[in-house]
Amino acid sequence: MRKQMIENAAYEVATQVRSVEDMIDGTLGEIAELQSKMLRVCSVSGTGAATGQPAFEQLAEAVQALISARGGMARCHAELAEARKQIPGLRTVSFGDSTECPPKTGVADLRIVA
């Protein structure tokens, strides 16, 4: 009973870690799309490069922070995988056929692009 509770709790942590990693990657993609749209507005409106520059700089800072967060989550993931070896009942547990982590269960966000 206790072993199953430990395994369930560890599975929830592993699933959440994977979810957070996927969200950060998705957010980075959304920011790239936002940058592209901001450049398009500048191009279509015929404004100079200085117009909106502070917004681009703030967005660049946000991207850098997310990239740091992405690295932090990767390190967290590795530390959790290592810590798993110290928890009785989890030393030999695997959540998939060939990996130590649960499989990705993300949904493809398909969009029509004109």
C-alpha positions as CSV (number, residue, x, y, z in Angstrom):
1,M,0.0,0.0,0.0
2,R,2.7,2.5,1.0
3,K,4.8,1.5,-2.0
4,Q,1.9,2.2,-4.3
5,M,1.3,5.6,-2.7
6,I,5.0,6.5,-3.2
7,E,4.9,5.4,-6.8
8,N,1.7,7.4,-7.5
9,A,3.2,10.5,-5.9
10,A,6.4,10.2,-7.9
11,Y,4.4,9.7,-11.1
12,E,2.5,12.9,-10.4
13,V,5.7,14.8,-9.9
14,A,7.2,13.3,-13.1
15,T,4.1,14.1,-15.1
16,Q,4.1,17.7,-13.7
17,V,7.7,18.2,-14.5
18,R,7.1,17.1,-18.1
19,S,4.1,19.4,-18.3
20,V,6.1,22.4,-17.1
21,E,8.9,21.7,-19.6
22,D,6.3,21.5,-22.4
23,M,4.7,24.8,-21.3
24,I,8.0,26.6,-21.3
25,D,8.8,25.4,-24.8
26,G,5.3,26.3,-26.0
27,T,5.7,29.8,-24.5
28,L,9.0,30.3,-26.2
29,G,7.2,29.4,-29.5
30,E,4.4,31.8,-28.8
31,I,7.0,34.6,-28.1
32,A,8.7,33.9,-31.4
33,E,5.3,34.2,-33.1
34,L,4.7,37.5,-31.2
35,Q,8.0,38.9,-32.3
36,S,7.2,38.0,-35.9
37,K,3.8,39.8,-35.7
38,M,5.4,42.8,-34.1
39,L,7.9,43.0,-36.9
40,R,5.1,42.6,-39.4
41,V,3.2,45.6,-37.8
42,C,6.3,47.7,-38.1
43,S,6.8,46.7,-41.8
44,V,3.2,47.2,-42.8
45,S,2.9,50.6,-41.0
46,G,6.1,51.8,-42.4
47,T,7.4,53.0,-39.0
48,G,11.1,53.3,-38.3
49,A,13.2,50.8,-36.4
50,A,13.1,52.9,-33.2
51,T,9.3,52.7,-33.0
52,G,8.5,49.9,-30.5
53,Q,12.2,49.2,-29.7
54,P,11.6,49.3,-26.0
55,A,8.9,46.7,-26.4
56,F,11.3,44.5,-28.4
57,E,13.9,44.9,-25.7
58,Q,11.4,43.9,-23.0
59,L,10.4,40.9,-25.0
60,A,14.0,39.9,-25.4
61,E,14.4,40.0,-21.7
62,A,11.4,37.8,-21.3
63,V,12.9,35.3,-23.8
64,Q,16.2,35.2,-21.9
65,A,14.3,34.6,-18.6
66,L,12.3,31.8,-20.2
67,I,15.5,30.2,-21.6
68,S,17.0,30.3,-18.1
69,A,13.8,28.8,-16.7
70,R,14.0,26.1,-19.4
71,G,17.6,25.2,-18.3
72,G,16.5,25.3,-14.7
73,M,13.7,22.8,-15.4
74,A,16.1,20.6,-17.2
75,R,18.5,20.6,-14.2
76,C,15.5,20.0,-11.9
77,H,14.4,17.1,-14.0
78,A,17.9,15.6,-13.8
79,E,18.1,16.1,-10.0
80,L,14.7,14.5,-9.5
81,A,15.8,11.5,-11.6
82,E,18.9,11.2,-9.4
83,A,16.9,11.7,-6.2
84,R,14.5,8.9,-7.3
85,K,17.4,6.5,-6.7
86,Q,17.4,7.4,-3.0
87,I,13.7,6.8,-2.4
88,P,12.9,3.2,-1.3
89,G,10.4,1.6,-3.7
90,L,11.4,3.9,-6.6
91,R,14.9,2.6,-7.3
92,T,13.7,0.1,-9.9
93,V,10.5,1.9,-11.1
94,S,10.2,3.1,-14.6
95,F,7.1,4.9,-16.0
96,G,7.4,3.8,-19.6
97,D,8.5,1.0,-21.8
98,S,12.0,2.2,-22.1
99,T,12.3,5.5,-20.3
100,E,12.4,6.7,-16.7
101,C,9.9,9.5,-17.4
102,P,6.2,9.4,-18.3
103,P,5.6,9.8,-22.1
104,K,4.7,13.2,-23.4
105,T,0.9,13.5,-23.7
106,G,0.8,16.9,-25.4
107,V,-1.7,17.9,-28.0
108,A,-0.6,19.4,-31.3
109,D,-1.9,22.9,-31.7
110,L,-2.6,23.0,-35.4
111,R,-3.3,26.3,-37.0
112,I,-4.1,27.5,-40.5
113,V,-1.5,29.8,-41.8
114,A,-2.3,32.1,-44.7
